Amino acid sequence: MGFTMGLNLLLLMAMVATNILSLYHLSSTIQPKQPPSPLQQPVPDQLLQQLHTIRATINHLTRLQPTTTTTTTKPKSTIPSDLLLYSHISPIASSCHSHPDLLHRYMNYTPFAICPLDTELAEALILRGCHPLPRRRCFTKTPQKPTSQLPSNPFPSSLPDSAVVWTKYNCKSFTCLNRFNQYKGFNTTIADTTFMSYKSDLDLPIPQLLQISKAASSVIRLGVDIGGGTGAFAARMKLHNVTVVSTTMNLGAPYSEVVALRGLVPLHVPLQQRLPVFDGVVDLVRCGHAVNRWIPVTAMEFLFFDVDRVLRGGGYLWLDHFFSKGVDLEKLYKPLIGKLGYKKVKWATGNKMDSSGVKNGEVYLTALLQKPIPK
């Protein structure tokens, strides 16, 4: 209490001194009808400096003044905590300064020459929020023998090895990738049946999805596949005259290159980045295997509301085999999804029966949700 009274007294004295100096300054300088006398002295610089010092002191003391009458209560921050969190996870260039070693390695290249083949280093920066990346004075490497004709079918029998530019992976050809990664989408023969079969309630075959949309008089023309891998979903939808762009990251394999070679569009963005799509123009957003319980809850909430931003009224959000611990699905993710206020067209759960799922008590969720149409 004594500190507060003393501080208020100091502020009062400073304000009085400021007013006296201001009146002196005005009375000595405002003479509108008489020309200045050559003998009149200007306001001393020392006096003006003192005036500025007093005003700065008042501003400083005002910022330090407690918001209550007790000295033990700390002033509350006016910045929302979720914005502070988002400033650490959002992909903004200002976060580059937090990773100087990675940035130095990435920027250590020869200007006006071929850019280094260091996708893994670029993605390490992107995932830490240093994006877009400021490498502007080198040339991207392209295949020495570009393919003269790419297949129009998004499910080609093979992908051209002449298009390979990567060097860091164990496999140096698509033939090798097809042989050792049969279930990751590189084998287009296996991928040809993806999204077409119904084995359990967790599956949503594309013909059923299109039938649901048709019955609701809701046309699907444009879509976004978040975590699209090699673009199998976008490829299948292309056969139904639906344009789908896939967000990809080359984590362990050249997913983006494969998507492009199938005649599709890979968006090289991490999950925490704002979708590079205009507001309210997309008919469908699918969240694939990449959207699961390892994402921080707040970041996932940002993701869902950004999905809401790009979806039009009547559009669909498809959570495809989202997995989490069973208890977390009920206590965390179900209420989180419920914040959107979407209509539940499909909601199916089932146990995740692999070794990790059994150990951690994990479950799958497949949900098709429809955004309300504004009235």
BADREN-321814 format. One record per residue (C-alpha): residue in three letters; x, y, z; residue number from 1; chain. Coordinates in steps of 0.2 Angstrom, whole numbers, plus 5000, padded with zeros to 4 digits. Layout:
N
<r: ala	px: X	py: Y	pz: Z	k: NUM	c: A>;
...
***
This chain:
375
<r: met	px: 5000	py: 5000	pz: 5000	k: 1	c: A>;
<r: gly	px: 5014	py: 5012	pz: 5004	k: 2	c: A>;
<r: phe	px: 5023	py: 5008	pz: 4988	k: 3	c: A>;
<r: thr	px: 5007	py: 5012	pz: 4978	k: 4	c: A>;
<r: met	px: 5004	py: 5029	pz: 4987	k: 5	c: A>;
<r: gly	px: 5022	py: 5034	pz: 4984	k: 6	c: A>;
<r: leu	px: 5021	py: 5030	pz: 4966	k: 7	c: A>;
<r: asn	px: 5005	py: 5039	pz: 4964	k: 8	c: A>;
<r: leu	px: 5013	py: 5055	pz: 4973	k: 9	c: A>;
<r: leu	px: 5028	py: 5054	pz: 4961	k: 10	c: A>;
<r: leu	px: 5016	py: 5053	pz: 4946	k: 11	c: A>;
<r: leu	px: 5007	py: 5068	pz: 4952	k: 12	c: A>;
<r: met	px: 5023	py: 5078	pz: 4955	k: 13	c: A>;
<r: ala	px: 5029	py: 5073	pz: 4937	k: 14	c: A>;
<r: met	px: 5012	py: 5078	pz: 4929	k: 15	c: A>;
<r: val	px: 5013	py: 5095	pz: 4938	k: 16	c: A>;
<r: ala	px: 5030	py: 5098	pz: 4932	k: 17	c: A>;
<r: thr	px: 5026	py: 5094	pz: 4915	k: 18	c: A>;
<r: asn	px: 5011	py: 5106	pz: 4914	k: 19	c: A>;
<r: ile	px: 5022	py: 5120	pz: 4921	k: 20	c: A>;
<r: leu	px: 5035	py: 5117	pz: 4908	k: 21	c: A>;
<r: ser	px: 5022	py: 5115	pz: 4894	k: 22	c: A>;
<r: leu	px: 5014	py: 5132	pz: 4899	k: 23	c: A>;
<r: tyr	px: 5031	py: 5141	pz: 4899	k: 24	c: A>;
<r: his	px: 5035	py: 5133	pz: 4882	k: 25	c: A>;
<r: leu	px: 5018	py: 5139	pz: 4875	k: 26	c: A>;
<r: ser	px: 5019	py: 5157	pz: 4883	k: 27	c: A>;
<r: ser	px: 5037	py: 5159	pz: 4876	k: 28	c: A>;
<r: thr	px: 5034	py: 5153	pz: 4858	k: 29	c: A>;
<r: ile	px: 5016	py: 5158	pz: 4853	k: 30	c: A>;
<r: gln	px: 5015	py: 5176	pz: 4847	k: 31	c: A>;
<r: pro	px: 5004	py: 5175	pz: 4832	k: 32	c: A>;
<r: lys	px: 5002	py: 5194	pz: 4828	k: 33	c: A>;
<r: gln	px: 5020	py: 5200	pz: 4832	k: 34	c: A>;
<r: pro	px: 5036	py: 5196	pz: 4823	k: 35	c: A>;
<r: pro	px: 5049	py: 5188	pz: 4834	k: 36	c: A>;
<r: ser	px: 5061	py: 5200	pz: 4841	k: 37	c: A>;
<r: pro	px: 5079	py: 5198	pz: 4837	k: 38	c: A>;
<r: leu	px: 5083	py: 5199	pz: 4856	k: 39	c: A>;
<r: gln	px: 5070	py: 5186	pz: 4860	k: 40	c: A>;
<r: gln	px: 5079	py: 5170	pz: 4866	k: 41	c: A>;
<r: pro	px: 5073	py: 5153	pz: 4860	k: 42	c: A>;
<r: val	px: 5068	py: 5139	pz: 4872	k: 43	c: A>;
<r: pro	px: 5084	py: 5131	pz: 4879	k: 44	c: A>;
<r: asp	px: 5088	py: 5114	pz: 4872	k: 45	c: A>;
<r: gln	px: 5091	py: 5108	pz: 4890	k: 46	c: A>;
<r: leu	px: 5073	py: 5113	pz: 4895	k: 47	c: A>;
<r: leu	px: 5066	py: 5103	pz: 4881	k: 48	c: A>;
<r: gln	px: 5076	py: 5088	pz: 4885	k: 49	c: A>;
<r: gln	px: 5070	py: 5089	pz: 4903	k: 50	c: A>;
<r: leu	px: 5052	py: 5090	pz: 4897	k: 51	c: A>;
<r: his	px: 5055	py: 5075	pz: 4886	k: 52	c: A>;
<r: thr	px: 5063	py: 5065	pz: 4901	k: 53	c: A>;
<r: ile	px: 5048	py: 5069	pz: 4912	k: 54	c: A>;
<r: arg	px: 5036	py: 5063	pz: 4899	k: 55	c: A>;
<r: ala	px: 5046	py: 5047	pz: 4896	k: 56	c: A>;
<r: thr	px: 5047	py: 5044	pz: 4915	k: 57	c: A>;
<r: ile	px: 5028	py: 5046	pz: 4917	k: 58	c: A>;
<r: asn	px: 5025	py: 5033	pz: 4902	k: 59	c: A>;
<r: his	px: 5037	py: 5021	pz: 4910	k: 60	c: A>;
<r: leu	px: 5030	py: 5022	pz: 4928	k: 61	c: A>;
<r: thr	px: 5012	py: 5020	pz: 4921	k: 62	c: A>;
<r: arg	px: 5017	py: 5004	pz: 4912	k: 63	c: A>;
<r: leu	px: 5025	py: 4998	pz: 4929	k: 64	c: A>;
<r: gln	px: 5010	py: 5003	pz: 4940	k: 65	c: A>;
<r: pro	px: 5001	py: 4988	pz: 4947	k: 66	c: A>;
<r: thr	px: 4984	py: 4985	pz: 4941	k: 67	c: A>;
<r: thr	px: 4977	py: 4982	pz: 4958	k: 68	c: A>;
<r: thr	px: 4980	py: 4990	pz: 4975	k: 69	c: A>;
<r: thr	px: 4989	py: 4975	pz: 4982	k: 70	c: A>;
<r: thr	px: 5008	py: 4973	pz: 4978	k: 71	c: A>;
<r: thr	px: 5007	py: 4954	pz: 4977	k: 72	c: A>;
<r: thr	px: 4996	py: 4953	pz: 4962	k: 73	c: A>;
<r: lys	px: 5005	py: 4952	pz: 4946	k: 74	c: A>;
<r: pro	px: 4998	py: 4960	pz: 4930	k: 75	c: A>;
<r: lys	px: 4990	py: 4948	pz: 4918	k: 76	c: A>;
<r: ser	px: 4996	py: 4946	pz: 4900	k: 77	c: A>;
<r: thr	px: 4984	py: 4953	pz: 4887	k: 78	c: A>;
<r: ile	px: 4991	py: 4941	pz: 4874	k: 79	c: A>;
<r: pro	px: 4980	py: 4925	pz: 4873	k: 80	c: A>;
<r: ser	px: 4989	py: 4909	pz: 4877	k: 81	c: A>;
<r: asp	px: 4984	py: 4900	pz: 4861	k: 82	c: A>;
<r: leu	px: 4992	py: 4914	pz: 4851	k: 83	c: A>;
<r: leu	px: 5008	py: 4912	pz: 4860	k: 84	c: A>;
<r: leu	px: 5008	py: 4894	pz: 4857	k: 85	c: A>;
<r: tyr	px: 5004	py: 4896	pz: 4839	k: 86	c: A>;
<r: ser	px: 5018	py: 4908	pz: 4837	k: 87	c: A>;
<r: his	px: 5030	py: 4894	pz: 4841	k: 88	c: A>;
<r: ile	px: 5022	py: 4881	pz: 4830	k: 89	c: A>;
<r: ser	px: 5016	py: 4891	pz: 4815	k: 90	c: A>;
<r: pro	px: 5027	py: 4891	pz: 4799	k: 91	c: A>;
<r: ile	px: 5033	py: 4909	pz: 4799	k: 92	c: A>;
<r: ala	px: 5050	py: 4915	pz: 4794	k: 93	c: A>;
<r: ser	px: 5053	py: 4923	pz: 4810	k: 94	c: A>;
<r: ser	px: 5056	py: 4907	pz: 4819	k: 95	c: A>;
<r: cys	px: 5071	py: 4904	pz: 4808	k: 96	c: A>;
<r: his	px: 5082	py: 4913	pz: 4821	k: 97	c: A>;
<r: ser	px: 5078	py: 4899	pz: 4833	k: 98	c: A>;
<r: his	px: 5088	py: 4887	pz: 4823	k: 99	c: A>;
<r: pro	px: 5104	py: 4895	pz: 4817	k: 100	c: A>;
<r: asp	px: 5114	py: 4879	pz: 4814	k: 101	c: A>;
<r: leu	px: 5101	py: 4871	pz: 4803	k: 102	c: A>;
<r: leu	px: 5098	py: 4888	pz: 4793	k: 103	c: A>;
<r: his	px: 5117	py: 4890	pz: 4791	k: 104	c: A>;
<r: arg	px: 5119	py: 4873	pz: 4784	k: 105	c: A>;
<r: tyr	px: 5104	py: 4876	pz: 4772	k: 106	c: A>;
<r: met	px: 5111	py: 4892	pz: 4766	k: 107	c: A>;
<r: asn	px: 5128	py: 4886	pz: 4763	k: 108	c: A>;
<r: tyr	px: 5127	py: 4884	pz: 4744	k: 109	c: A>;
<r: thr	px: 5135	py: 4891	pz: 4729	k: 110	c: A>;
<r: pro	px: 5125	py: 4906	pz: 4722	k: 111	c: A>;
<r: phe	px: 5120	py: 4904	pz: 4703	k: 112	c: A>;
<r: ala	px: 5124	py: 4885	pz: 4703	k: 113	c: A>;
<r: ile	px: 5113	py: 4870	pz: 4706	k: 114	c: A>;
<r: cys	px: 5105	py: 4869	pz: 4723	k: 115	c: A>;
<r: pro	px: 5111	py: 4855	pz: 4735	k: 116	c: A>;
<r: leu	px: 5100	py: 4840	pz: 4736	k: 117	c: A>;
<r: asp	px: 5095	py: 4842	pz: 4754	k: 118	c: A>;
<r: thr	px: 5077	py: 4839	pz: 4755	k: 119	c: A>;
<r: glu	px: 5078	py: 4832	pz: 4772	k: 120	c: A>;
<r: leu	px: 5087	py: 4848	pz: 4779	k: 121	c: A>;
<r: ala	px: 5074	py: 4859	pz: 4770	k: 122	c: A>;
<r: glu	px: 5060	py: 4849	pz: 4779	k: 123	c: A>;
<r: ala	px: 5068	py: 4849	pz: 4795	k: 124	c: A>;
<r: leu	px: 5067	py: 4868	pz: 4794	k: 125	c: A>;
<r: ile	px: 5049	py: 4868	pz: 4788	k: 126	c: A>;
<r: leu	px: 5043	py: 4857	pz: 4802	k: 127	c: A>;
<r: arg	px: 5051	py: 4869	pz: 4814	k: 128	c: A>;
<r: gly	px: 5042	py: 4884	pz: 4807	k: 129	c: A>;
<r: cys	px: 5056	py: 4891	pz: 4796	k: 130	c: A>;
<r: his	px: 5045	py: 4892	pz: 4780	k: 131	c: A>;
<r: pro	px: 5045	py: 4899	pz: 4767	k: 132	c: A>;
<r: leu	px: 5064	py: 4896	pz: 4765	k: 133	c: A>;
<r: pro	px: 5075	py: 4910	pz: 4759	k: 134	c: A>;
<r: arg	px: 5085	py: 4901	pz: 4746	k: 135	c: A>;
<r: arg	px: 5083	py: 4911	pz: 4731	k: 136	c: A>;
<r: arg	px: 5099	py: 4911	pz: 4721	k: 137	c: A>;
<r: cys	px: 5102	py: 4893	pz: 4715	k: 138	c: A>;
<r: phe	px: 5094	py: 4882	pz: 4702	k: 139	c: A>;
<r: thr	px: 5083	py: 4867	pz: 4706	k: 140	c: A>;
<r: lys	px: 5090	py: 4851	pz: 4699	k: 141	c: A>;
<r: thr	px: 5079	py: 4842	pz: 4686	k: 142	c: A>;
<r: pro	px: 5081	py: 4826	pz: 4677	k: 143	c: A>;
<r: gln	px: 5094	py: 4825	pz: 4664	k: 144	c: A>;
<r: lys	px: 5082	py: 4816	pz: 4652	k: 145	c: A>;
<r: pro	px: 5065	py: 4822	pz: 4655	k: 146	c: A>;
<r: thr	px: 5051	py: 4810	pz: 4650	k: 147	c: A>;
<r: ser	px: 5043	py: 4816	pz: 4633	k: 148	c: A>;
<r: gln	px: 5026	py: 4809	pz: 4637	k: 149	c: A>;
<r: leu	px: 5019	py: 4806	pz: 4654	k: 150	c: A>;
<r: pro	px: 5004	py: 4794	pz: 4657	k: 151	c: A>;
<r: ser	px: 4987	py: 4801	pz: 4657	k: 152	c: A>;
<r: asn	px: 4981	py: 4787	pz: 4668	k: 153	c: A>;
<r: pro	px: 4985	py: 4791	pz: 4686	k: 154	c: A>;
<r: phe	px: 4987	py: 4773	pz: 4689	k: 155	c: A>;
<r: pro	px: 5001	py: 4769	pz: 4677	k: 156	c: A>;
<r: ser	px: 5009	py: 4752	pz: 4676	k: 157	c: A>;
<r: ser	px: 5026	py: 4759	pz: 4681	k: 158	c: A>;
<r: leu	px: 5034	py: 4776	pz: 4684	k: 159	c: A>;
<r: pro	px: 5049	py: 4782	pz: 4674	k: 160	c: A>;
<r: asp	px: 5065	py: 4780	pz: 4682	k: 161	c: A>;
<r: ser	px: 5072	py: 4793	pz: 4671	k: 162	c: A>;
<r: ala	px: 5063	py: 4806	pz: 4682	k: 163	c: A>;
<r: val	px: 5073	py: 4801	pz: 4697	k: 164	c: A>;
<r: val	px: 5083	py: 4815	pz: 4705	k: 165	c: A>;
<r: trp	px: 5085	py: 4810	pz: 4723	k: 166	c: A>;
<r: thr	px: 5101	py: 4803	pz: 4730	k: 167	c: A>;
<r: lys	px: 5098	py: 4801	pz: 4749	k: 168	c: A>;
<r: tyr	px: 5086	py: 4786	pz: 4749	k: 169	c: A>;
<r: asn	px: 5092	py: 4768	pz: 4749	k: 170	c: A>;
<r: cys	px: 5081	py: 4765	pz: 4733	k: 171	c: A>;
<r: lys	px: 5088	py: 4774	pz: 4718	k: 172	c: A>;
<r: ser	px: 5073	py: 4769	pz: 4706	k: 173	c: A>;
<r: phe	px: 5055	py: 4767	pz: 4706	k: 174	c: A>;
<r: thr	px: 5057	py: 4749	pz: 4703	k: 175	c: A>;
<r: cys	px: 5066	py: 4747	pz: 4719	k: 176	c: A>;
<r: leu	px: 5053	py: 4757	pz: 4729	k: 177	c: A>;
<r: asn	px: 5039	py: 4746	pz: 4721	k: 178	c: A>;
<r: arg	px: 5048	py: 4731	pz: 4727	k: 179	c: A>;
<r: phe	px: 5052	py: 4736	pz: 4745	k: 180	c: A>;
<r: asn	px: 5037	py: 4747	pz: 4749	k: 181	c: A>;
<r: gln	px: 5022	py: 4738	pz: 4742	k: 182	c: A>;
<r: tyr	px: 5010	py: 4745	pz: 4754	k: 183	c: A>;
<r: lys	px: 5015	py: 4764	pz: 4754	k: 184	c: A>;
<r: gly	px: 5008	py: 4768	pz: 4737	k: 185	c: A>;
<r: phe	px: 5023	py: 4766	pz: 4726	k: 186	c: A>;
<r: asn	px: 5016	py: 4750	pz: 4719	k: 187	c: A>;
<r: thr	px: 5002	py: 4757	pz: 4708	k: 188	c: A>;
<r: thr	px: 4995	py: 4739	pz: 4705	k: 189	c: A>;
<r: ile	px: 4991	py: 4738	pz: 4723	k: 190	c: A>;
<r: ala	px: 4986	py: 4756	pz: 4725	k: 191	c: A>;
<r: asp	px: 4973	py: 4754	pz: 4711	k: 192	c: A>;
<r: thr	px: 4961	py: 4745	pz: 4723	k: 193	c: A>;
<r: thr	px: 4963	py: 4758	pz: 4737	k: 194	c: A>;
<r: phe	px: 4947	py: 4767	pz: 4742	k: 195	c: A>;
<r: met	px: 4937	py: 4755	pz: 4732	k: 196	c: A>;
<r: ser	px: 4933	py: 4740	pz: 4744	k: 197	c: A>;
<r: tyr	px: 4923	py: 4738	pz: 4760	k: 198	c: A>;
<r: lys	px: 4930	py: 4727	pz: 4774	k: 199	c: A>;
<r: ser	px: 4923	py: 4735	pz: 4789	k: 200	c: A>;
<r: asp	px: 4913	py: 4750	pz: 4796	k: 201	c: A>;
<r: leu	px: 4929	py: 4759	pz: 4796	k: 202	c: A>;
<r: asp	px: 4930	py: 4759	pz: 4777	k: 203	c: A>;
<r: leu	px: 4922	py: 4772	pz: 4766	k: 204	c: A>;
<r: pro	px: 4923	py: 4767	pz: 4748	k: 205	c: A>;
<r: ile	px: 4923	py: 4781	pz: 4736	k: 206	c: A>;
<r: pro	px: 4907	py: 4775	pz: 4727	k: 207	c: A>;
<r: gln	px: 4898	py: 4776	pz: 4744	k: 208	c: A>;
<r: leu	px: 4905	py: 4793	pz: 4747	k: 209	c: A>;
<r: leu	px: 4899	py: 4800	pz: 4730	k: 210	c: A>;
<r: gln	px: 4882	py: 4791	pz: 4733	k: 211	c: A>;
<r: ile	px: 4880	py: 4800	pz: 4750	k: 212	c: A>;
<r: ser	px: 4885	py: 4817	pz: 4742	k: 213	c: A>;
<r: lys	px: 4872	py: 4814	pz: 4727	k: 214	c: A>;
<r: ala	px: 4858	py: 4809	pz: 4739	k: 215	c: A>;
<r: ala	px: 4861	py: 4825	pz: 4749	k: 216	c: A>;
<r: ser	px: 4862	py: 4835	pz: 4732	k: 217	c: A>;
<r: ser	px: 4879	py: 4841	pz: 4737	k: 218	c: A>;
<r: val	px: 4891	py: 4840	pz: 4722	k: 219	c: A>;
<r: ile	px: 4910	py: 4836	pz: 4725	k: 220	c: A>;
<r: arg	px: 4921	py: 4845	pz: 4713	k: 221	c: A>;
<r: leu	px: 4936	py: 4851	pz: 4723	k: 222	c: A>;
<r: gly	px: 4945	py: 4843	pz: 4737	k: 223	c: A>;
<r: val	px: 4961	py: 4843	pz: 4748	k: 224	c: A>;
<r: asp	px: 4969	py: 4827	pz: 4754	k: 225	c: A>;
<r: ile	px: 4979	py: 4831	pz: 4770	k: 226	c: A>;
<r: gly	px: 4994	py: 4819	pz: 4771	k: 227	c: A>;
<r: gly	px: 4991	py: 4812	pz: 4754	k: 228	c: A>;
<r: gly	px: 5006	py: 4801	pz: 4753	k: 229	c: A>;
<r: thr	px: 5008	py: 4796	pz: 4735	k: 230	c: A>;
<r: gly	px: 4992	py: 4803	pz: 4730	k: 231	c: A>;
<r: ala	px: 4981	py: 4787	pz: 4728	k: 232	c: A>;
<r: phe	px: 4965	py: 4796	pz: 4734	k: 233	c: A>;
<r: ala	px: 4968	py: 4811	pz: 4722	k: 234	c: A>;
<r: ala	px: 4971	py: 4798	pz: 4708	k: 235	c: A>;
<r: arg	px: 4955	py: 4789	pz: 4711	k: 236	c: A>;
<r: met	px: 4945	py: 4804	pz: 4713	k: 237	c: A>;
<r: lys	px: 4952	py: 4811	pz: 4696	k: 238	c: A>;
<r: leu	px: 4944	py: 4796	pz: 4688	k: 239	c: A>;
<r: his	px: 4927	py: 4803	pz: 4694	k: 240	c: A>;
<r: asn	px: 4931	py: 4820	pz: 4687	k: 241	c: A>;
<r: val	px: 4935	py: 4827	pz: 4705	k: 242	c: A>;
<r: thr	px: 4951	py: 4838	pz: 4707	k: 243	c: A>;
<r: val	px: 4960	py: 4834	pz: 4723	k: 244	c: A>;
<r: val	px: 4977	py: 4842	pz: 4728	k: 245	c: A>;
<r: ser	px: 4987	py: 4832	pz: 4741	k: 246	c: A>;
<r: thr	px: 4998	py: 4839	pz: 4755	k: 247	c: A>;
<r: thr	px: 5014	py: 4830	pz: 4756	k: 248	c: A>;
<r: met	px: 5031	py: 4829	pz: 4765	k: 249	c: A>;
<r: asn	px: 5045	py: 4818	pz: 4758	k: 250	c: A>;
<r: leu	px: 5048	py: 4810	pz: 4775	k: 251	c: A>;
<r: gly	px: 5058	py: 4795	pz: 4771	k: 252	c: A>;
<r: ala	px: 5053	py: 4793	pz: 4753	k: 253	c: A>;
<r: pro	px: 5050	py: 4804	pz: 4737	k: 254	c: A>;
<r: tyr	px: 5031	py: 4806	pz: 4739	k: 255	c: A>;
<r: ser	px: 5030	py: 4823	pz: 4731	k: 256	c: A>;
<r: glu	px: 5039	py: 4817	pz: 4715	k: 257	c: A>;
<r: val	px: 5027	py: 4802	pz: 4714	k: 258	c: A>;
<r: val	px: 5011	py: 4813	pz: 4716	k: 259	c: A>;
<r: ala	px: 5017	py: 4824	pz: 4702	k: 260	c: A>;
<r: leu	px: 5022	py: 4810	pz: 4690	k: 261	c: A>;
<r: arg	px: 5004	py: 4804	pz: 4691	k: 262	c: A>;
<r: gly	px: 4998	py: 4820	pz: 4684	k: 263	c: A>;
<r: leu	px: 4992	py: 4827	pz: 4701	k: 264	c: A>;
<r: val	px: 4997	py: 4842	pz: 4712	k: 265	c: A>;
<r: pro	px: 5008	py: 4840	pz: 4728	k: 266	c: A>;
<r: leu	px: 5007	py: 4854	pz: 4740	k: 267	c: A>;
<r: his	px: 5023	py: 4853	pz: 4750	k: 268	c: A>;
<r: val	px: 5017	py: 4859	pz: 4767	k: 269	c: A>;
<r: pro	px: 5017	py: 4853	pz: 4785	k: 270	c: A>;
<r: leu	px: 5002	py: 4850	pz: 4795	k: 271	c: A>;
<r: gln	px: 5004	py: 4866	pz: 4805	k: 272	c: A>;
<r: gln	px: 5004	py: 4877	pz: 4790	k: 273	c: A>;
<r: arg	px: 4988	py: 4887	pz: 4785	k: 274	c: A>;
<r: leu	px: 4981	py: 4878	pz: 4769	k: 275	c: A>;
<r: pro	px: 4986	py: 4888	pz: 4754	k: 276	c: A>;
<r: val	px: 4968	py: 4888	pz: 4748	k: 277	c: A>;
<r: phe	px: 4955	py: 4902	pz: 4747	k: 278	c: A>;
<r: asp	px: 4940	py: 4903	pz: 4760	k: 279	c: A>;
<r: gly	px: 4925	py: 4893	pz: 4757	k: 280	c: A>;
<r: val	px: 4929	py: 4885	pz: 4740	k: 281	c: A>;
<r: val	px: 4932	py: 4867	pz: 4744	k: 282	c: A>;
<r: asp	px: 4919	py: 4853	pz: 4743	k: 283	c: A>;
<r: leu	px: 4929	py: 4839	pz: 4753	k: 284	c: A>;
<r: val	px: 4944	py: 4838	pz: 4764	k: 285	c: A>;
<r: arg	px: 4951	py: 4821	pz: 4769	k: 286	c: A>;
<r: cys	px: 4962	py: 4819	pz: 4784	k: 287	c: A>;
<r: gly	px: 4973	py: 4803	pz: 4781	k: 288	c: A>;
<r: his	px: 4985	py: 4793	pz: 4791	k: 289	c: A>;
<r: ala	px: 4996	py: 4809	pz: 4795	k: 290	c: A>;
<r: val	px: 4982	py: 4817	pz: 4806	k: 291	c: A>;
<r: asn	px: 4982	py: 4807	pz: 4822	k: 292	c: A>;
<r: arg	px: 4986	py: 4807	pz: 4840	k: 293	c: A>;
<r: trp	px: 5004	py: 4813	pz: 4839	k: 294	c: A>;
<r: ile	px: 4998	py: 4830	pz: 4834	k: 295	c: A>;
<r: pro	px: 4997	py: 4842	pz: 4849	k: 296	c: A>;
<r: val	px: 4979	py: 4845	pz: 4853	k: 297	c: A>;
<r: thr	px: 4980	py: 4864	pz: 4851	k: 298	c: A>;
<r: ala	px: 4988	py: 4862	pz: 4834	k: 299	c: A>;
<r: met	px: 4975	py: 4850	pz: 4829	k: 300	c: A>;
<r: glu	px: 4961	py: 4862	pz: 4834	k: 301	c: A>;
<r: phe	px: 4970	py: 4875	pz: 4823	k: 302	c: A>;
<r: leu	px: 4970	py: 4862	pz: 4809	k: 303	c: A>;
<r: phe	px: 4952	py: 4858	pz: 4810	k: 304	c: A>;
<r: phe	px: 4946	py: 4876	pz: 4810	k: 305	c: A>;
<r: asp	px: 4957	py: 4880	pz: 4795	k: 306	c: A>;
<r: val	px: 4948	py: 4865	pz: 4787	k: 307	c: A>;
<r: asp	px: 4932	py: 4874	pz: 4791	k: 308	c: A>;
<r: arg	px: 4939	py: 4890	pz: 4783	k: 309	c: A>;
<r: val	px: 4942	py: 4882	pz: 4766	k: 310	c: A>;
<r: leu	px: 4926	py: 4871	pz: 4766	k: 311	c: A>;
<r: arg	px: 4910	py: 4878	pz: 4758	k: 312	c: A>;
<r: gly	px: 4893	py: 4876	pz: 4767	k: 313	c: A>;
<r: gly	px: 4887	py: 4858	pz: 4764	k: 314	c: A>;
<r: gly	px: 4905	py: 4852	pz: 4761	k: 315	c: A>;
<r: tyr	px: 4912	py: 4837	pz: 4770	k: 316	c: A>;
<r: leu	px: 4926	py: 4833	pz: 4782	k: 317	c: A>;
<r: trp	px: 4932	py: 4815	pz: 4781	k: 318	c: A>;
<r: leu	px: 4943	py: 4808	pz: 4795	k: 319	c: A>;
<r: asp	px: 4949	py: 4792	pz: 4788	k: 320	c: A>;
<r: his	px: 4956	py: 4780	pz: 4801	k: 321	c: A>;
<r: phe	px: 4960	py: 4793	pz: 4814	k: 322	c: A>;
<r: phe	px: 4968	py: 4784	pz: 4828	k: 323	c: A>;
<r: ser	px: 4971	py: 4788	pz: 4847	k: 324	c: A>;
<r: lys	px: 4969	py: 4780	pz: 4864	k: 325	c: A>;
<r: gly	px: 4952	py: 4775	pz: 4867	k: 326	c: A>;
<r: val	px: 4950	py: 4786	pz: 4883	k: 327	c: A>;
<r: asp	px: 4957	py: 4801	pz: 4873	k: 328	c: A>;
<r: leu	px: 4944	py: 4799	pz: 4859	k: 329	c: A>;
<r: glu	px: 4930	py: 4801	pz: 4872	k: 330	c: A>;
<r: lys	px: 4938	py: 4815	pz: 4883	k: 331	c: A>;
<r: leu	px: 4948	py: 4825	pz: 4870	k: 332	c: A>;
<r: tyr	px: 4945	py: 4822	pz: 4852	k: 333	c: A>;
<r: lys	px: 4926	py: 4819	pz: 4852	k: 334	c: A>;
<r: pro	px: 4923	py: 4836	pz: 4861	k: 335	c: A>;
<r: leu	px: 4936	py: 4844	pz: 4850	k: 336	c: A>;
<r: ile	px: 4928	py: 4838	pz: 4834	k: 337	c: A>;
<r: gly	px: 4911	py: 4843	pz: 4841	k: 338	c: A>;
<r: lys	px: 4916	py: 4861	pz: 4842	k: 339	c: A>;
<r: leu	px: 4914	py: 4862	pz: 4823	k: 340	c: A>;
<r: gly	px: 4896	py: 4859	pz: 4825	k: 341	c: A>;
<r: tyr	px: 4895	py: 4848	pz: 4809	k: 342	c: A>;
<r: lys	px: 4882	py: 4835	pz: 4805	k: 343	c: A>;
<r: lys	px: 4888	py: 4817	pz: 4808	k: 344	c: A>;
<r: val	px: 4885	py: 4807	pz: 4792	k: 345	c: A>;
<r: lys	px: 4896	py: 4793	pz: 4797	k: 346	c: A>;
<r: trp	px: 4904	py: 4789	pz: 4814	k: 347	c: A>;
<r: ala	px: 4912	py: 4772	pz: 4816	k: 348	c: A>;
<r: thr	px: 4925	py: 4766	pz: 4828	k: 349	c: A>;
<r: gly	px: 4935	py: 4750	pz: 4830	k: 350	c: A>;
<r: asn	px: 4950	py: 4743	pz: 4839	k: 351	c: A>;
<r: lys	px: 4968	py: 4746	pz: 4832	k: 352	c: A>;
<r: met	px: 4974	py: 4728	pz: 4832	k: 353	c: A>;
<r: asp	px: 4992	py: 4730	pz: 4827	k: 354	c: A>;
<r: ser	px: 5006	py: 4728	pz: 4841	k: 355	c: A>;
<r: ser	px: 5006	py: 4746	pz: 4845	k: 356	c: A>;
<r: gly	px: 4987	py: 4748	pz: 4845	k: 357	c: A>;
<r: val	px: 4985	py: 4733	pz: 4857	k: 358	c: A>;
<r: lys	px: 4999	py: 4739	pz: 4868	k: 359	c: A>;
<r: asn	px: 4992	py: 4757	pz: 4870	k: 360	c: A>;
<r: gly	px: 4974	py: 4753	pz: 4870	k: 361	c: A>;
<r: glu	px: 4971	py: 4763	pz: 4853	k: 362	c: A>;
<r: val	px: 4956	py: 4764	pz: 4843	k: 363	c: A>;
<r: tyr	px: 4952	py: 4770	pz: 4825	k: 364	c: A>;
<r: leu	px: 4939	py: 4783	pz: 4820	k: 365	c: A>;
<r: thr	px: 4932	py: 4785	pz: 4803	k: 366	c: A>;
<r: ala	px: 4920	py: 4800	pz: 4802	k: 367	c: A>;
<r: leu	px: 4911	py: 4809	pz: 4788	k: 368	c: A>;
<r: leu	px: 4905	py: 4826	pz: 4794	k: 369	c: A>;
<r: gln	px: 4895	py: 4839	pz: 4784	k: 370	c: A>;
<r: lys	px: 4897	py: 4858	pz: 4787	k: 371	c: A>;
<r: pro	px: 4881	py: 4867	pz: 4790	k: 372	c: A>;
<r: ile	px: 4874	py: 4878	pz: 4776	k: 373	c: A>;
<r: pro	px: 4872	py: 4896	pz: 4782	k: 374	c: A>;
<r: lys	px: 4854	py: 4901	pz: 4784	k: 375	c: A>;
***
